Every structure is written in structure tokens, then in C-alpha cells.
Amino acid sequence: MNKLQIRKASKEDIESIARIYVDGWKTTYHGLVPDNYLEKLTYEEAERKWLQFLNSENAPFIYIAVNDQGKIIGFAAGQHMDNDKFTGELYALYLFPECRGLGTGRQLVSAAAKHFKENSIDSMLVWVMEQNNSGLGFYERLGGKEYLRRKSEFGGRVVEDVAYGWENISVLCMEV
């Protein structure tokens, strides 16, 4: 595996984050949400979304994975949340498709967990579309336990989401 740098994102990284987000949606959710919903996703809209996220009031953060050529290949976003059981939310985890299965996602989740712990947040949850089998498997392999379900709607199609939680995120913190 090539050497990766995991670092906190800055506003200068938003353009790359937006590309990974849009491309990730178009590959991961193809067939799970309507094509017309995916076709309407734009890099410009995603840039606005992630800038707005970073400026929200829930102590947001984004970590990025940078490969040995200096290209951003993935990101994890998190924020504080008010929940009876979990106080941190892994809001998003996206990688370029060719970078999946190489340990990058695991390293990004670890960076998010460490960030939470440094900010006195010891628990975390993440929402995953139930039909996203690779996402479900990934979080199950990391020890996430099913906690809650909800319905979401994308382009007129209602989907089931599953929340996976970790009551003690220390298990996610790995040394690099």
C-alpha cells in the first residue's frame, strides 16, 4: 500500500472534497436512488454544501487522505450531535472508487475517532443506506452495532437507513 497522509482539511481542499462526494454518490448509490437525482448532483453545489457544513455550529471537521502523488483520494466528516447514547456523528465517509478496500477508509474513521476523543467525545454513530451493502459490511467489520433506523427520501424514492454506533470509540483509534 502506498503511503497516505491523513490530515485535517482546510477550505482550500473543498473543491477536491466536492469531487469525491459527487463521484462517490454516483457510483455508490447508482441503482439505489433515482438516476435523475444523481444526474442533478454538481461539484459546485457540493462545494457549497461542504463549506456550509464546515461553518455549522456542531463543531464540524473533515479529515482527508492524500496519496503519495499529493492527490486527495478520500475524506471523512464528523460533528458533535445531541443524542441520548451517542455524542459524535461520522457524517460522511467517501473515497474514490479505485481507492476502496485498501485501508484508507479505516484510517479516515480512525482520524475522526481520535478527533472526537481529543474533544471529550467517546461515542459515535454513522447512518448508512440499508441497501449499501459495502457500507454496511465496512461498519460491521469495524465493530459497529445497529442502533436505530430511519427513512430518507432521494429524488422521490424512500430508502431505509441504518445507524451503526460505537459506545466506546477507542476501538477505532489505530496507530499509523
N, C-alpha and C positions, 0 to 999 in steps of 0.2 A: 504494500500500500504506500502511496506517495505521502510525503509529509504534509500535514494540514496545519494551518494556523487557525485557531478559533479565537475570535476577538469580538469585543462589543462593537456594534455597528454605529456609524455616525450618519448624519443627514446626507453626506456625500455618497453613501452606499445605497441610498433609496432606489436609484434607477435600477441597479442590479437586483435588489430585493424584489422590485416590482416585476421584473422579467421572470425570475424564478417562480414567483407566486402565480402569475398568469399562465406560464408554460406548465407549471405543476398542476394547476386546476384542469387545464385542457387535456393532460394525459391521465391524471389520476381519476378524474370524475367523468371521463368520456363514457357514455352509456349509463351512467348513474344519475345524471341530471340532463335536462333537455339540451340538445346541440345549440339551439338558438340562445340559450343562457350563456354557454361557453363562448360562442362566437361574439357576444357583446362585450366580453372582458377585454379591456385595453390596458396597455402599460401605463398610459397617462393617468387613468382612473386609479390604477393600483398604486402609483406613486402618491397620489393624494390620500388614498386610504392609509398607507403606511406612515406618511408624515403626520396625519391626524392621529393615528394610533400612538406615535411617539409623544405627541403633545397632550394626550389624555391624562386624566387625574388619577389613574390607578397604578402609579409607579411602573410604567411600561418600560420594557427593554427588548432589544433584539441582539442576538449574537449571530455572527456569520462565520462560515467556513470558507477559507481561502486556500486554493490549491498551490502547488509549488510554482505555477506559472503566474500567480497573482490574481487569478480569476475567482470571483465569488461563486461558489457552487451550491450553497445552501444556507438556510437561516432558521433560527428558532426564535419565536417571540413569546414573551411572557408578561404577566401583570399580576398585581395583587387583586384578590377578589374577596368578597364577603360571603362566606358560606359557612354553615354550621360545622362542617367537617374539614373543609379544605380552604386554605388561605392564599394559595398560589394557583395560577392557571397557566398551563402551557397553551398559549392562544393559537399558535401556529408552528408547524414544522414542515418545511418544504425543501426539496433537493432537486437539482436537475435529474431527469430520469436515469441518465447514464452513471450517476454517482450514487445510486441507491444500492444497498446491500454491501457496502464497503466499510461500514462502521462510522460514517460521517454523521448520520442521524443520531447514533448513540452518543457521540462526542458532543453534539449540539444539545441534546437533552441533559447531559451531564453539566455542561456550562450553565444551562438555565437553572438546574437544581442547585448548583453552587451559588449562583447569584441569589436565589431565594434564601438559602441558608445564611449567607452573609447579611441578609436583610431581615433576619429573625423569622423567616417563613419556613416551616418544617414540613408542610404537606402541599400536595399539588394534584390537580386533575387536568385532564385533557378530553375534549369532545372529539369523537371520531364518527364519521358516517358509517352506519352499520354495514352497508354493502362494500365498504372499503376494506376488503379482506387483508390486504397487505398492511394497512394501518392498524387494524385490529390485532393481527399477529405480532406486529412490531411491539406494541404497547404491552401485550400479554407476555411476550418474551422478556420485557423489562420488569415484569412483576406487577404491572398494573392490575387492579381489581375492579370489576364492573361495579359502578356505584349508582348510576342514575340513567334514565332515558328521557329523550325529548323528541319532538318532531320539529323539523325545519322545512322551509319551502324555498326552492330554487327554480325560477322560471316556470312556476305553476305546478311543479312536481313536489309532493310532500315526501320527505325521506325521514327515516329513523336515525337518530344519533345516540351513541352510547358514550357515557362518561366513564373513563378509567381513572382511578385515583391511587395515590400513594400517601398513606398516612405518615410515613417517615421517608423523606426523600434522600436520606443519607445513602440508601442503597443505590441511588442513581449517580452518585458522585464518584467518578472514576479519575484515577491519576493518569495523566498523559505523559 
